[in-house]
Amino acid sequence: MTDFPPGSVWLVGAGPGDAELLTRKAERLIGEASVVFHDALVGPGILEMAAPSARLVHVGKRSGRHSKDQATIDQLIVDAALAGEKVVRLKGGDPAIFGRATEELDACRAAGVPVRVCPGVTAASAAAASLGASLTLRGLARKLTFVTAHARAGEALDLDWSRLADPEATLAVYMGKAAAAEVSARLIAAGLAADTPVALVESASLPTERHFNTRLDLLPLAARTALGDGPALLLIGAAMARPEGVSAAVSQMAERQS
């Protein structure tokens, strides 16, 4: 029995952009779909994996410019499935990480539409790989926290800064470029050291990728001057030190434990 019958929906993670980071299952599902509702941040070459007969429908949302609101997207997905289509909802990164997956899953289930999720590589993993860094590091970065810096225009970020200012964690801030100044100020005010290492990564895994190493107090300047127009991720914490800095910190930790 096929796992993709007509009248069903797959929420598929398109990964961070590089088509070679797409999972084999995601590639197969895209090729089997009769309609693909896709995000703005789906990487080049991935939509070309769809069948020539498939309909490709752009429903992306980026930097406040929405081609469709979420309720409309939900209804488009449900209507296509109820019409007997094989529906792929193609999302950048992983559908379950800041991908509005819950709304779309709930809409399908409420309509009696079979729906499943195919995970994808999230941007934080791709960014760390490009940097040659690890998101966690024994003794230095025991925790990993994902947050989004997306907020309504004119509103402050509604985050628990005291919990996020954790020197033993790596903090990955999605959509963090525009909020870099607020993130820096709030974390320092909450007690995180001003010299905490930060990596800014724009368009992770793509040929247009740019990355820049800085420290928390200099983050606002770096975000203004070092990056272009692509989506950017902030990685904050001791594990983001340059390799020589990480090696020194690990050596110091080993000496303390001996």
C-alpha positions as CSV (number, residue, x, y, z in Angstrom):
1,M,0.0,0.0,0.0
2,T,1.4,3.4,-0.9
3,D,2.1,6.0,1.7
4,F,0.9,8.8,-0.6
5,P,-2.6,7.9,-1.9
6,P,-4.7,10.5,-3.7
7,G,-6.5,12.8,-1.2
8,S,-3.7,12.9,1.3
9,V,-1.2,15.5,2.4
10,W,2.5,15.4,3.3
11,L,4.2,18.3,5.0
12,V,7.7,18.1,3.6
13,G,10.9,19.7,4.9
14,A,12.9,21.2,2.1
15,G,16.0,21.7,4.2
16,P,18.1,24.9,4.4
17,G,18.4,25.4,0.7
18,D,21.1,23.1,-0.8
19,A,19.2,20.5,-2.8
20,E,21.7,17.9,-1.9
21,L,20.6,18.2,1.7
22,L,17.1,17.1,0.9
23,T,16.2,13.7,2.2
24,R,15.6,10.9,-0.2
25,K,12.0,10.6,1.1
26,A,11.4,14.3,0.5
27,E,12.6,14.0,-3.1
28,R,10.4,11.0,-3.7
29,L,7.3,12.7,-2.3
30,I,7.9,15.9,-4.3
31,G,8.2,13.8,-7.4
32,E,4.9,11.9,-6.7
33,A,2.8,15.0,-5.8
34,S,0.1,16.3,-8.1
35,V,0.3,19.7,-6.4
36,V,3.0,21.4,-4.4
37,F,2.3,24.4,-2.2
38,H,5.7,25.8,-1.5
39,D,7.5,28.4,0.6
40,A,9.6,31.4,-0.6
41,L,12.7,29.9,1.0
42,V,12.7,26.6,-0.9
43,G,16.2,26.3,-2.4
44,P,17.0,26.4,-6.1
45,G,16.6,23.1,-8.0
46,I,14.2,21.5,-5.5
47,L,11.0,22.5,-7.3
48,E,12.4,21.0,-10.4
49,M,12.1,17.6,-8.8
50,A,8.3,17.9,-9.1
51,A,6.6,16.0,-12.0
52,P,6.1,18.0,-15.2
53,S,2.3,17.7,-14.7
54,A,2.3,18.9,-11.1
55,R,0.9,22.3,-10.1
56,L,3.4,24.5,-8.2
57,V,1.7,27.1,-6.0
58,H,3.7,29.7,-4.3
59,V,2.3,30.5,-0.8
60,G,5.5,31.9,0.8
61,K,5.8,34.4,3.6
62,R,9.0,36.4,3.9
63,S,9.9,39.6,5.8
64,G,6.2,40.5,6.3
65,R,5.3,40.1,2.7
66,H,2.7,37.4,2.6
67,S,1.4,36.0,-0.7
68,K,-1.3,34.1,1.4
69,D,-2.4,34.3,5.0
70,Q,-2.2,31.1,7.0
71,A,-5.9,30.4,7.0
72,T,-6.0,30.7,3.3
73,I,-3.0,28.3,3.0
74,D,-4.8,25.8,5.3
75,Q,-7.9,25.9,3.1
76,L,-6.0,25.5,-0.1
77,I,-4.3,22.4,1.2
78,V,-7.5,20.9,2.5
79,D,-9.5,21.7,-0.7
80,A,-6.8,20.2,-2.9
81,A,-6.8,17.0,-0.9
82,L,-10.6,16.7,-0.8
83,A,-10.5,17.0,-4.6
84,G,-8.3,13.9,-4.8
85,E,-4.9,15.6,-5.2
86,K,-1.7,14.2,-3.8
87,V,-0.6,17.3,-1.9
88,V,2.9,18.3,-0.8
89,R,3.2,21.3,1.5
90,L,6.9,22.1,1.0
91,K,8.5,24.1,3.7
92,G,12.0,25.5,4.1
93,G,14.0,23.7,6.8
94,D,12.0,21.4,9.0
95,P,8.2,21.7,9.1
96,A,8.1,21.3,12.9
97,I,10.6,24.1,13.7
98,F,8.9,27.5,13.2
99,G,7.1,26.1,10.2
100,R,3.5,26.5,11.3
101,A,3.1,22.8,11.0
102,T,0.5,22.5,13.8
103,E,-2.0,24.8,12.1
104,E,-1.8,22.8,8.8
105,L,-1.9,19.4,10.6
106,D,-4.9,20.6,12.6
107,A,-6.7,21.9,9.5
108,C,-6.2,18.6,7.7
109,R,-7.3,16.4,10.6
110,A,-10.4,18.6,11.2
111,A,-11.4,18.0,7.6
112,G,-10.7,14.2,7.8
113,V,-7.7,14.5,5.4
114,P,-4.8,12.0,6.0
115,V,-1.7,14.0,6.7
116,R,1.9,13.1,7.6
117,V,5.2,14.9,8.1
118,C,8.6,14.3,6.4
119,P,11.3,16.1,8.4
120,G,14.1,18.2,6.9
121,V,17.5,19.6,7.9
122,T,17.0,22.7,9.9
123,A,19.0,25.9,9.3
124,A,20.9,25.8,12.6
125,S,22.4,22.4,11.6
126,A,23.4,23.6,8.2
127,A,24.9,26.8,9.6
128,A,27.0,25.0,12.1
129,A,28.2,22.5,9.5
130,S,29.2,25.4,7.2
131,L,31.1,26.9,10.1
132,G,32.8,23.6,10.9
133,A,31.4,24.0,14.4
134,S,29.3,21.8,16.7
135,L,26.0,23.2,18.3
136,T,26.8,21.3,21.5
137,L,30.1,20.8,23.2
138,R,30.8,18.6,26.2
139,G,31.4,20.7,29.3
140,L,30.7,24.0,27.5
141,A,27.4,23.8,25.7
142,R,25.2,21.2,27.3
143,K,22.0,22.6,25.9
144,L,20.6,23.8,22.6
145,T,17.7,26.3,22.4
146,F,15.9,27.4,19.2
147,V,14.0,30.7,19.3
148,T,12.5,32.9,16.6
149,A,13.1,36.6,16.5
150,H,10.0,37.2,14.4
151,A,7.6,39.6,16.0
152,R,4.8,41.9,14.9
153,A,6.0,45.3,13.6
154,G,6.8,47.7,16.4
155,E,6.5,45.0,19.1
156,A,9.3,43.8,21.4
157,L,10.3,40.1,21.4
158,D,8.3,38.2,23.9
159,L,11.0,35.9,25.2
160,D,12.2,34.7,28.6
161,W,15.6,36.4,28.4
162,S,16.7,35.2,31.9
163,R,16.4,31.6,30.7
164,L,18.0,32.3,27.4
165,A,21.1,34.0,28.9
166,D,22.6,30.6,29.8
167,P,26.4,30.4,29.4
168,E,26.1,26.6,29.1
169,A,23.8,26.7,26.1
170,T,24.0,27.4,22.4
171,L,21.2,29.8,21.4
172,A,20.0,29.6,17.8
173,V,18.0,32.7,16.8
174,Y,16.0,32.2,13.6
175,M,15.2,35.3,11.5
176,G,17.5,37.1,13.8
177,K,19.1,39.8,11.6
178,A,16.5,42.5,12.1
179,A,16.3,41.9,15.9
180,A,20.1,41.6,16.4
181,A,20.3,44.8,18.5
182,E,17.5,43.8,20.8
183,V,18.8,40.3,21.2
184,S,22.2,41.6,22.1
185,A,20.9,44.2,24.6
186,R,18.4,41.8,26.3
187,L,20.9,39.0,26.7
188,I,23.6,41.2,28.2
189,A,21.0,42.8,30.5
190,A,20.0,39.3,31.6
191,G,23.6,38.5,32.5
192,L,25.2,36.8,29.5
193,A,28.8,38.0,29.1
194,A,29.3,40.7,26.5
195,D,32.2,38.8,25.0
196,T,30.1,35.6,24.3
197,P,31.0,34.3,20.9
198,V,28.4,34.8,18.1
199,A,28.2,33.5,14.6
200,L,25.9,35.1,12.0
201,V,25.1,32.9,9.0
202,E,23.1,34.2,6.0
203,S,21.6,31.8,3.4
204,A,23.2,28.7,5.1
205,S,24.2,26.0,2.7
206,L,23.6,28.0,-0.5
207,P,26.3,29.4,-2.9
208,T,25.4,32.9,-1.6
209,E,26.1,32.0,2.0
210,R,27.9,34.5,4.1
211,H,29.1,34.0,7.7
212,F,30.7,36.3,10.2
213,N,32.1,35.7,13.7
214,T,31.7,38.4,16.4
215,R,30.9,38.8,20.0
216,L,27.6,39.6,21.7
217,D,28.2,43.3,22.4
218,L,29.3,43.8,18.8
219,L,26.5,41.9,17.3
220,P,24.3,44.9,16.2
221,L,27.2,46.4,14.2
222,A,28.0,43.1,12.6
223,A,24.4,42.5,11.6
224,R,24.2,45.9,10.0
225,T,27.4,45.8,8.1
226,A,28.4,42.1,7.4
227,L,25.2,40.7,5.9
228,G,23.1,41.1,2.8
229,D,19.5,40.5,2.1
230,G,19.2,36.8,2.7
231,P,17.6,35.0,5.7
232,A,20.0,35.0,8.6
233,L,20.5,32.9,11.7
234,L,22.3,33.9,14.9
235,L,24.2,31.2,16.8
236,I,25.2,32.4,20.3
237,G,27.4,30.7,22.8
238,A,30.8,29.3,23.8
239,A,30.6,26.6,21.1
240,M,30.6,29.3,18.4
241,A,34.1,30.5,19.3
242,R,36.7,30.2,16.5
243,P,38.3,26.7,16.6
244,E,41.4,27.9,18.5
245,G,39.2,29.5,21.1
246,V,37.1,26.3,21.5
247,S,40.2,24.2,21.8
248,A,41.6,26.4,24.5
249,A,38.3,26.4,26.5
250,V,38.2,22.6,26.3
251,S,41.8,22.3,27.5
252,Q,41.0,24.6,30.4
253,M,38.0,22.5,31.3
254,A,40.0,19.3,31.2
255,E,42.7,20.9,33.5
256,R,40.0,21.9,36.0
257,Q,38.6,18.4,36.0
258,S,42.0,16.7,36.5
